[in-house]
Structures are given as structure tokens and as C-alpha cells.
Amino acid sequence: MKVLFGGAEFGKNNEIVKAFTNALHDLEHGPGPNNEIRKTLDNAGHDIVHGPGPNNEIRKLGKRLSL
């Protein structure tokens, strides 16, 4: 697949084409388990239900600031 845009040609391995293809797939099938937004929301949900773990960034900052 080649995409022409303003006289520039983008092949299937171009970053713009890969990002567009990935976004289209997420819209059609939902985000997969390695989607950054999904991982962030899953992690936040886990922290709310089970409390933050020892590697939580906010917890590390509190230790550094002696809080």
C-alpha cells in the first residue's frame, strides 16, 4: 500500500502510515492489552482497588521527600 499526500509518497512501513493503521484498528476492534492508554487506566484502577505498589511513582516521590 502506498499513500500519496501532497506529492509525498508514504509506504506501508512509514511511521505516519503505521500510526494511522494502528488508530484505525483500535477504533474498529478496541485497544489491545499493550495499548499505552489501556495500560495506564488498568494500572490506575489497580492502585485504587489494591493501593499503590512499592514501585508507584508517587510513592517513590514521597519517600524521596521523606513524607
N, CA, C and O atoms as CSV, one atom per row, in Angstrom:
chain,resi,resn,atom,element,x,y,z
A,1,MET,N,N,0.846,-1.176,0.000
A,1,MET,CA,C,0.000,0.000,0.000
A,1,MET,C,C,0.889,1.236,0.000
A,1,MET,O,O,1.825,1.339,0.793
A,2,LYS,N,N,0.592,2.161,-0.886
A,2,LYS,CA,C,1.303,3.431,-0.927
A,2,LYS,C,C,0.282,4.543,-0.800
A,2,LYS,O,O,-0.806,4.469,-1.373
A,3,VAL,N,N,0.629,5.559,-0.060
A,3,VAL,CA,C,-0.256,6.691,0.155
A,3,VAL,C,C,0.417,7.927,-0.416
A,3,VAL,O,O,1.572,8.212,-0.100
A,4,LEU,N,N,-0.296,8.653,-1.249
A,4,LEU,CA,C,0.213,9.915,-1.782
A,4,LEU,C,C,-0.442,11.052,-1.016
A,4,LEU,O,O,-1.664,11.101,-0.877
A,5,PHE,N,N,0.379,11.960,-0.522
A,5,PHE,CA,C,-0.143,13.087,0.248
A,5,PHE,C,C,0.680,14.313,-0.108
A,5,PHE,O,O,1.858,14.391,0.240
A,6,GLY,N,N,0.082,15.256,-0.788
A,6,GLY,CA,C,0.777,16.488,-1.155
A,6,GLY,C,C,2.033,16.239,-1.968
A,6,GLY,O,O,3.027,16.948,-1.807
A,7,GLY,N,N,2.001,15.251,-2.829
A,7,GLY,CA,C,3.155,14.959,-3.656
A,7,GLY,C,C,4.169,14.048,-2.992
A,7,GLY,O,O,5.114,13.615,-3.651
A,8,ALA,N,N,4.006,13.737,-1.694
A,8,ALA,CA,C,4.920,12.825,-0.999
A,8,ALA,C,C,4.296,11.438,-0.971
A,8,ALA,O,O,3.084,11.293,-0.810
A,9,GLU,N,N,5.117,10.442,-1.127
A,9,GLU,CA,C,4.643,9.065,-1.124
A,9,GLU,C,C,5.080,8.386,0.161
A,9,GLU,O,O,6.247,8.459,0.547
A,10,PHE,N,N,4.131,7.721,0.826
A,10,PHE,CA,C,4.407,7.009,2.072
A,10,PHE,C,C,4.163,5.524,1.855
A,10,PHE,O,O,3.084,5.137,1.405
A,11,GLY,N,N,5.142,4.691,2.166
A,11,GLY,CA,C,4.988,3.248,2.066
A,11,GLY,C,C,4.393,2.676,3.335
A,11,GLY,O,O,4.143,3.412,4.290
A,12,LYS,N,N,4.157,1.347,3.360
A,12,LYS,CA,C,3.470,0.719,4.495
A,12,LYS,C,C,4.294,0.748,5.782
A,12,LYS,O,O,3.720,0.599,6.861
A,13,ASN,N,N,5.602,0.932,5.716
A,13,ASN,CA,C,6.429,0.961,6.924
A,13,ASN,C,C,6.741,2.373,7.415
A,13,ASN,O,O,7.510,2.540,8.361
A,14,ASN,N,N,6.159,3.376,6.792
A,14,ASN,CA,C,6.336,4.754,7.231
A,14,ASN,C,C,5.626,4.944,8.569
A,14,ASN,O,O,4.542,4.395,8.770
A,15,GLU,N,N,6.207,5.698,9.471
A,15,GLU,CA,C,5.639,5.887,10.816
A,15,GLU,C,C,4.245,6.495,10.777
A,15,GLU,O,O,3.390,6.126,11.583
A,16,ILE,N,N,4.001,7.414,9.861
A,16,ILE,CA,C,2.676,8.033,9.759
A,16,ILE,C,C,1.639,6.995,9.353
A,16,ILE,O,O,0.543,6.955,9.912
A,17,VAL,N,N,1.983,6.161,8.388
A,17,VAL,CA,C,1.061,5.114,7.927
A,17,VAL,C,C,0.827,4.097,9.037
A,17,VAL,O,O,-0.305,3.658,9.237
A,18,LYS,N,N,1.885,3.711,9.769
A,18,LYS,CA,C,1.725,2.748,10.861
A,18,LYS,C,C,0.845,3.322,11.967
A,18,LYS,O,O,0.008,2.602,12.510
A,19,ALA,N,N,1.009,4.592,12.316
A,19,ALA,CA,C,0.189,5.218,13.346
A,19,ALA,C,C,-1.272,5.273,12.915
A,19,ALA,O,O,-2.166,4.988,13.712
A,20,PHE,N,N,-1.518,5.639,11.659
A,20,PHE,CA,C,-2.882,5.697,11.148
A,20,PHE,C,C,-3.518,4.310,11.137
A,20,PHE,O,O,-4.670,4.154,11.543
A,21,THR,N,N,-2.781,3.307,10.677
A,21,THR,CA,C,-3.291,1.935,10.641
A,21,THR,C,C,-3.604,1.438,12.047
A,21,THR,O,O,-4.631,0.795,12.261
A,22,ASN,N,N,-2.734,1.728,13.001
A,22,ASN,CA,C,-2.949,1.319,14.389
A,22,ASN,C,C,-4.175,2.011,14.980
A,22,ASN,O,O,-4.971,1.371,15.666
A,23,ALA,N,N,-4.336,3.298,14.724
A,23,ALA,CA,C,-5.502,4.033,15.227
A,23,ALA,C,C,-6.780,3.480,14.622
A,23,ALA,O,O,-7.780,3.330,15.325
A,24,LEU,N,N,-6.768,3.178,13.350
A,24,LEU,CA,C,-7.941,2.607,12.686
A,24,LEU,C,C,-8.279,1.243,13.279
A,24,LEU,O,O,-9.451,0.942,13.506
A,25,HIS,N,N,-7.272,0.420,13.531
A,25,HIS,CA,C,-7.501,-0.893,14.143
A,25,HIS,C,C,-8.109,-0.740,15.535
A,25,HIS,O,O,-9.047,-1.460,15.878
A,26,ASP,N,N,-7.587,0.192,16.346
A,26,ASP,CA,C,-8.122,0.414,17.687
A,26,ASP,C,C,-9.569,0.873,17.644
A,26,ASP,O,O,-10.364,0.483,18.499
A,27,LEU,N,N,-9.925,1.697,16.662
A,27,LEU,CA,C,-11.311,2.148,16.533
A,27,LEU,C,C,-12.239,1.002,16.136
A,27,LEU,O,O,-13.371,0.923,16.614
A,28,GLU,N,N,-11.766,0.124,15.271
A,28,GLU,CA,C,-12.596,-0.977,14.795
A,28,GLU,C,C,-12.687,-2.128,15.797
A,28,GLU,O,O,-13.743,-2.745,15.930
A,29,HIS,N,N,-11.585,-2.424,16.507
A,29,HIS,CA,C,-11.528,-3.617,17.351
A,29,HIS,C,C,-11.284,-3.318,18.830
A,29,HIS,O,O,-11.252,-4.240,19.645
A,30,GLY,N,N,-11.115,-2.075,19.179
A,30,GLY,CA,C,-10.783,-1.726,20.555
A,30,GLY,C,C,-9.288,-1.854,20.787
A,30,GLY,O,O,-8.611,-2.593,20.072
A,31,PRO,N,N,-8.768,-1.143,21.779
A,31,PRO,CA,C,-7.327,-1.194,22.031
A,31,PRO,C,C,-6.916,-2.555,22.591
A,31,PRO,O,O,-7.668,-3.179,23.340
A,32,GLY,N,N,-5.731,-3.003,22.227
A,32,GLY,CA,C,-5.210,-4.277,22.725
A,32,GLY,C,C,-4.600,-4.116,24.110
A,32,GLY,O,O,-4.549,-3.008,24.644
A,33,PRO,N,N,-4.139,-5.221,24.695
A,33,PRO,CA,C,-3.619,-5.185,26.065
A,33,PRO,C,C,-2.337,-4.376,26.219
A,33,PRO,O,O,-1.999,-3.990,27.338
A,34,ASN,N,N,-1.617,-4.108,25.144
A,34,ASN,CA,C,-0.380,-3.335,25.231
A,34,ASN,C,C,-0.558,-1.875,24.850
A,34,ASN,O,O,0.429,-1.150,24.724
A,35,ASN,N,N,-1.793,-1.426,24.663
A,35,ASN,CA,C,-2.074,-0.029,24.358
A,35,ASN,C,C,-1.707,0.819,25.574
A,35,ASN,O,O,-2.085,0.487,26.697
A,36,GLU,N,N,-0.970,1.916,25.356
A,36,GLU,CA,C,-0.475,2.738,26.465
A,36,GLU,C,C,-1.606,3.322,27.318
A,36,GLU,O,O,-1.506,3.351,28.544
A,37,ILE,N,N,-2.670,3.781,26.677
A,37,ILE,CA,C,-3.784,4.352,27.434
A,37,ILE,C,C,-4.460,3.269,28.269
A,37,ILE,O,O,-4.800,3.491,29.431
A,38,ARG,N,N,-4.650,2.098,27.668
A,38,ARG,CA,C,-5.287,0.993,28.394
A,38,ARG,C,C,-4.425,0.561,29.583
A,38,ARG,O,O,-4.952,0.316,30.668
A,39,LYS,N,N,-3.090,0.463,29.389
A,39,LYS,CA,C,-2.212,0.069,30.490
A,39,LYS,C,C,-2.261,1.090,31.621
A,39,LYS,O,O,-2.265,0.715,32.794
A,40,THR,N,N,-2.297,2.381,31.278
A,40,THR,CA,C,-2.345,3.434,32.292
A,40,THR,C,C,-3.644,3.368,33.093
A,40,THR,O,O,-3.628,3.477,34.319
A,41,LEU,N,N,-4.765,3.191,32.399
A,41,LEU,CA,C,-6.059,3.110,33.087
A,41,LEU,C,C,-6.165,1.845,33.936
A,41,LEU,O,O,-6.700,1.889,35.044
A,42,ASP,N,N,-5.663,0.720,33.428
A,42,ASP,CA,C,-5.666,-0.521,34.210
A,42,ASP,C,C,-4.822,-0.363,35.468
A,42,ASP,O,O,-5.213,-0.816,36.544
A,43,ASN,N,N,-3.668,0.280,35.336
A,43,ASN,CA,C,-2.783,0.496,36.473
A,43,ASN,C,C,-3.436,1.411,37.511
A,43,ASN,O,O,-3.345,1.160,38.713
A,44,ALA,N,N,-4.090,2.466,37.041
A,44,ALA,CA,C,-4.767,3.385,37.972
A,44,ALA,C,C,-5.896,2.661,38.697
A,44,ALA,O,O,-6.082,2.847,39.900
A,45,GLY,N,N,-6.648,1.838,37.975
A,45,GLY,CA,C,-7.726,1.059,38.609
A,45,GLY,C,C,-7.187,0.100,39.651
A,45,GLY,O,O,-7.777,-0.053,40.721
A,46,HIS,N,N,-6.078,-0.543,39.350
A,46,HIS,CA,C,-5.455,-1.465,40.311
A,46,HIS,C,C,-5.005,-0.713,41.555
A,46,HIS,O,O,-5.193,-1.193,42.673
A,47,ASP,N,N,-4.411,0.463,41.369
A,47,ASP,CA,C,-3.954,1.261,42.511
A,47,ASP,C,C,-5.124,1.703,43.383
A,47,ASP,O,O,-4.993,1.766,44.606
A,48,ILE,N,N,-6.256,2.006,42.777
A,48,ILE,CA,C,-7.432,2.423,43.552
A,48,ILE,C,C,-7.978,1.257,44.359
A,48,ILE,O,O,-8.331,1.425,45.527
A,49,VAL,N,N,-8.052,0.087,43.758
A,49,VAL,CA,C,-8.632,-1.082,44.432
A,49,VAL,C,C,-7.667,-1.685,45.457
A,49,VAL,O,O,-8.079,-2.036,46.563
A,50,HIS,N,N,-6.381,-1.806,45.093
A,50,HIS,CA,C,-5.416,-2.518,45.934
A,50,HIS,C,C,-4.390,-1.619,46.607
A,50,HIS,O,O,-3.571,-2.098,47.391
A,51,GLY,N,N,-4.423,-0.337,46.314
A,51,GLY,CA,C,-3.417,0.575,46.847
A,51,GLY,C,C,-2.175,0.557,45.980
A,51,GLY,O,O,-1.923,-0.426,45.283
A,52,PRO,N,N,-1.394,1.624,46.009
A,52,PRO,CA,C,-0.199,1.691,45.171
A,52,PRO,C,C,0.871,0.699,45.635
A,52,PRO,O,O,1.051,0.483,46.834
A,53,GLY,N,N,1.564,0.109,44.689
A,53,GLY,CA,C,2.640,-0.837,44.994
A,53,GLY,C,C,3.939,-0.108,45.310
A,53,GLY,O,O,4.000,1.120,45.249
A,54,PRO,N,N,4.973,-0.869,45.648
A,54,PRO,CA,C,6.251,-0.248,46.040
A,54,PRO,C,C,6.941,0.498,44.907
A,54,PRO,O,O,7.790,1.348,45.174
A,55,ASN,N,N,6.609,0.211,43.654
A,55,ASN,CA,C,7.240,0.886,42.522
A,55,ASN,C,C,6.391,2.025,41.966
A,55,ASN,O,O,6.704,2.562,40.904
A,56,ASN,N,N,5.325,2.399,42.666
A,56,ASN,CA,C,4.475,3.502,42.237
A,56,ASN,C,C,5.268,4.806,42.285
A,56,ASN,O,O,5.960,5.085,43.264
A,57,GLU,N,N,5.162,5.605,41.213
A,57,GLU,CA,C,5.956,6.840,41.114
A,57,GLU,C,C,5.625,7.832,42.227
A,57,GLU,O,O,6.529,8.485,42.748
A,58,ILE,N,N,4.376,7.959,42.595
A,58,ILE,CA,C,4.002,8.896,43.660
A,58,ILE,C,C,4.561,8.419,44.996
A,58,ILE,O,O,5.019,9.221,45.810
A,59,ARG,N,N,4.521,7.112,45.213
A,59,ARG,CA,C,5.071,6.558,46.451
A,59,ARG,C,C,6.590,6.776,46.514
A,59,ARG,O,O,7.125,7.101,47.574
A,60,LYS,N,N,7.279,6.599,45.389
A,60,LYS,CA,C,8.733,6.844,45.338
A,60,LYS,C,C,9.043,8.312,45.631
A,60,LYS,O,O,10.000,8.610,46.346
A,61,LEU,N,N,8.240,9.231,45.085
A,61,LEU,CA,C,8.462,10.652,45.332
A,61,LEU,C,C,8.274,10.974,46.818
A,61,LEU,O,O,9.050,11.739,47.391
A,62,GLY,N,N,7.253,10.395,47.434
A,62,GLY,CA,C,7.023,10.619,48.855
A,62,GLY,C,C,8.196,10.150,49.687
A,62,GLY,O,O,8.575,10.819,50.648
A,63,LYS,N,N,8.783,9.011,49.339
A,63,LYS,CA,C,9.964,8.512,50.071
A,63,LYS,C,C,11.147,9.462,49.896
A,63,LYS,O,O,11.893,9.725,50.839
A,64,ARG,N,N,11.306,9.974,48.662
A,64,ARG,CA,C,12.417,10.894,48.403
A,64,ARG,C,C,12.265,12.188,49.192
A,64,ARG,O,O,13.254,12.770,49.638
A,65,LEU,N,N,11.025,12.636,49.362
A,65,LEU,CA,C,10.773,13.874,50.083
A,65,LEU,C,C,10.564,13.634,51.571
A,65,LEU,O,O,10.268,14.566,52.318
A,66,SER,N,N,10.718,12.391,52.001
A,66,SER,CA,C,10.554,11.987,53.414
A,66,SER,C,C,9.161,12.303,53.934
A,66,SER,O,O,9.005,12.817,55.041
A,67,LEU,N,N,8.152,11.992,53.130
A,67,LEU,CA,C,6.764,12.215,53.567
A,67,LEU,C,C,6.151,10.936,54.069
A,67,LEU,O,O,4.990,10.927,54.478
